[in-house]
Amino acid sequence: MTTKIKNILKIVGVLFIGLFLGWMLFGGSDATKEVHDHSAEQEAGATWTCSMHPQIRQSEPGQCPLCGMDLIPVATDDVGADPNSLQMSENALKLANVQTMVVGNSAANKELRLNGKIQVDERKLYTQSTHIPGRIESLRINFTGENVSRGQTLAMVYSPDLVTAQEELLQAYSIKNSQPELFDAAKQKLKNWKIGESTINKIISSGKTIQQFPITADVSGIVTSKKVDLGDYVNRGMPIYEIADLSSLWVLFDIYESDMAWVKVGDKVSYTIQSVPGETFEGTISFVDPLINAQTRVATARVEIKNVGNKLKPEMFASGIIKNKVSKTASQEIVIPKSAIMWTGERSIIYIKNNSGTGGNFTLREVTLGPSLGDSFVIKSGLETGEEIVVNGTFTVDAASQLAGKPSMMNLQGGKAETGHANHGKSQDGEASDKMQNESKLSITEKVTDHSKMNTRISVSKEFQNQLNNVFVKYIDLKDAFANDNAKIAQKSASDLLKLVGKIDMKLLTNNEAHMHWMTISKEITTSASAISKSTDISIQRNHFKHLSTHLIKAVKLFGVNKKVFEQFCPMADNNNGAYWLSLSEKINNPYFGAKMLKCGNTETIIQ
């Protein structure tokens, strides 16, 4: 009995083991298959791209055919009902330092900065002349800058004519009783030379002629110019010194044509003097020059000041600020920071932040600008109170929008972002790839940094800097051609520059951030240089040169070209909106106006 039970238990045990093994081999494989099929299905549905070359789209992971970097999956975000809006994640916003503000009404105050110099009050500048013809026998004032008082002897003069007149006086005095008229005429002749009554009586009492007569100061002040030397012969009325009273002075501020509407007589000016640090002066504009200097294209505004303690001196530099209200009415205006605005030359755009759950949802919008208030602008149309706009990181948002095929600064209609390798890496199903590009954003968006602050130098190889320097040298030729008003040479220089940009090896940029920056910058430079090379109209060429300069300045500041470069600015270029350019010399040669206003402008920054 015991043996029979043992056999039954063995049979049951074998049966259970068989059933378990069967489940593992057949039932379990189905479940595993289901899991594997699901994973494969997910991988098959993903799209892979290159962080450096976002035009690369593949249906499976691998390496970029252009730079060899590992491909990353395309990040997809729900952008809501508006197909033209851009969605950015919270992480992307933090990395790009995107900041926004809610628009409101505020007082529109124009802050105008002026540069000027201290000058002598022209009403207190006196020319000291000699009233006696003759030879300078001695000079009591020998150099400029000496302080003189009214009546002080300045020089001694020997005058043969005056000696003869004295002899005539003595002879007339001897026959005074018989011919008094002759004596009176001799005295009057000496008085006409400003010889006083006491001196005449001294001549008569001594009976001798005086050989040298003094020239005395008519006013008190500082000698600003000495016009004679010892031994010089002077005629009556000839200037010998210039004397200025420096107890009160003028501060003459330069006013450009574009700023003249903001400066009126009676405006308050707050200004500082470089030679008197730590002290701020206040004054009122008493006169605005009605004439514009034909060479410098500026007028002057005058502020009169008292020179207490004589601490102010002519030719000292001054920097002033005038604050005026833009609108004479009590109504307030919509004012936004300059950093929120992007210019394309023909239009001004901003980015509006839409209400969304997480991250940021942005839409491009064109606005009409009013007067410039220095660091901000008045908005005439296109923006309403209460809307939220991007004020920092605007270029980052625009770059991400351009990469995602959304409307951007350079392409208001939207569409696929193209680079120098636009045709590489396109999937076989072209329509599906384009659709994916329009509907998806790359995770590399989180790596885009703000171009509006170009002060941080990115470390790149010397070889890349040398290649960029070749482009910069050709840019200088282009700038000089515009300064010389030569459209033909500008056309050729732009064509040469275009070729040099194409020769820059992007593989030298191993830093992701540097690579991303150069991709965007090189595209803009290529577009502008191509437009210049295809046009013979110098006004059209200069308009594209402005855009080219803007982006090359960014490149030079970011990467460097191993030389000192001067960033220069003309406030009257681009219809008084102002425009920048680069130069190897601090000397101003304006490429936007050429011979018309060759010297208009100033150096804003020195890029080491």
Secondary structure, DSSP 8 states (H G I E B T S, - for coil): -HHHHHHHHHHHHHHHHHHHHHIIIIIHHHHHHHHHHHHHHHHHH--EE-SS-TT-EESS--B-TTT--B-EE-B----TT-TT-EEE-HHHHHHTT-EEEE--EE--EEEEEEEEEEEE-GGGEEEEE-SS-EEEEEES--STT-EE-TT-EEEEEE-HHHHHHHHHHHHHHHTTTT-HHHHHHHHHHHHHTT--HHHHHHHHHHTS--SEEEEE-SS-EEEEEE---TT-EE-TT-EEEEEE-TTEEEEEEEEEGGGGGG--TT-EEEEEETTSTT-EEEEEEEEE-SS--TTT-EEEEEEEEE-GGG---TT-EEEEEEEEES-SSS--EEEEEGGG-EE-SS-EEEEEEE--SSSEEEEEEEEEEEEE-SSEEEEEES--TT-EEEEESHHHHHHHHHHTT--BTTBTT------TTTTTT--SSHHHHHHHHHH-B-GGGGG---TT---S-----HHHHHHHHHHHHHHHHHHHHHHTT-HHHHHHHHHHHHHHHHH--GGG--SHHHHHHHHHHHHHHHHHHHHHHT---HHHHHHHHHHHHHHHHHHHHHH--SS-EEEEEETTHHHHT-EEEEESSSS---TTTGGGGTT--EEEEEE-
